[in-house]
C-alpha cells in the first residue's frame, strides 16, 4: 500500500530539475514537483500536495491536507496504544 503524506510546497530549490522544498508536519524535505507543476514551476509554492517517496504526487486543498494529517496522527496514537498493550501482555505472561 502506498501512502502519501500531506506537505506544503514552500520554495523552489532547483527549477531545472523541478525540485522544491516541502514542509511535512514541521519537517522540511526536498521533493520533485513535476507531477503537480502544470504551469510555471513557481506557481506550486504555497500549494499542498500528497508527498510519496520524494515526489509531490497530487495536489490537494488545505482542508483535505488537515483532515489527512489528523487521521495519520490518530493512527500513530492507536499504534502506540497497541504497542503499550502488547508490552503489558508480555510482562503479564512473564509472571505466570
Secondary structure, DSSP 8 states (H G I E B T S, - for coil): ----EEEEEEEEEETTTTEEEEEETTEEEEEE-TTT-SS-GGGGTT-EEEEETTEEEEEE-HHHHHHHHHHHHHHHHHHHHHHHHHHHHHHHHHH-
